[in-house]
Amino acid sequence: MTSNSWISWLGVGLIALALIGAPPTPMVHAVEDAHKVSVVSFGLFGDQGVFRSEATGAAQVVAGRFGRGPINVKYNSKKGGGATIQGLAMALQAAANGMDTENDVLFVILTSHGSRDGLAVKAGRLAQLLTPLNLADMLALTGVRHKVLVISACYSGIFIPRLANPNVLVITAADADHPSFGCQDKAKWTYFGDAFFNVALRRASSLNGAFVVARALVQKRELHFEPSNPQMAGGANVRPLLMRILERSAAAAEHRGRARPECCSRPAPNDCDDFDLDQKPRI
């Protein structure tokens, strides 16, 4: 055998020994790193601009805190729009088609007027009612295991019995028997949307923590009204997953040279600066 051949064989042997001695790749971390949050956010009631503003702002905050995953925002206006029942079903399915249905999280935000029957959908002359059964069927058809649903509307607690389970975390602006507040046409947020998305979620280290803070802020602003009583239910299997995603996102932000995520880099507004004692419920 020539000297060149000996050198080649020696090189192969050294590589083999290095591979044998190398520690195995941690597959658990590889799977966790693959988690992402896809956001679908709809402003369903087109006659008031606050629902457009809230749907857009909420999606940006969620995507910023959870790693800037894919976002699909739609809203209606007095002239029309694609935030209809059919549009929501299509958007949910489109999001699911781009997801790992076992490991990713589908984060759905709906903001509108509500009643004890469901959410109002108003796009130009089109008027629809999105019921808990409608929404449950849509979400089931996606095939996505882990889901978060935040509904900012009066009586939105009616969606909890049908939708909340260990794989679906449901957060609502009110319980099933009360209205919520803050839907003036020129407002950027409803009371709950401001408290949860714009203030609490920008600062909190968990979704649970954000809800606790938001609920307290809403109660503070509703001192002169019958309380809306925001609700959170289900999600036992989703909450730990969200924590890992949030921690990963924060670590990535710190690695890029920031002390915390960009969405938290500015102070949140004083939650009671624009309190209006004359404000009416947003039924």
Secondary structure as UniProt FT lines:
FT   HELIX           3..21
FT   HELIX           27..34
FT   STRAND          37..43
FT   TURN            46..47
FT   HELIX           49..65
FT   TURN            66..67
FT   STRAND          71..77
FT   TURN            78..79
FT   STRAND          80..81
FT   HELIX           85..97
FT   TURN            101..103
FT   STRAND          105..111
FT   STRAND          119..123
FT   TURN            124..125
FT   STRAND          126..130
FT   HELIX           132..142
FT   STRAND          146..152
FT   TURN            154..155
FT   HELIX           156..159
FT   HELIX           160..163
FT   TURN            166..167
FT   STRAND          168..172
FT   TURN            176..177
FT   TURN            185..186
FT   HELIX           191..193
FT   HELIX           194..200
FT   HELIX           201..203
FT   HELIX           207..221
FT   TURN            222..224
FT   STRAND          231..234
FT   TURN            236..238
FT   HELIX           239..255
FT   TURN            256..257
FT   HELIX           262..264
FT   TURN            271..274
FT   TURN            277..278
//
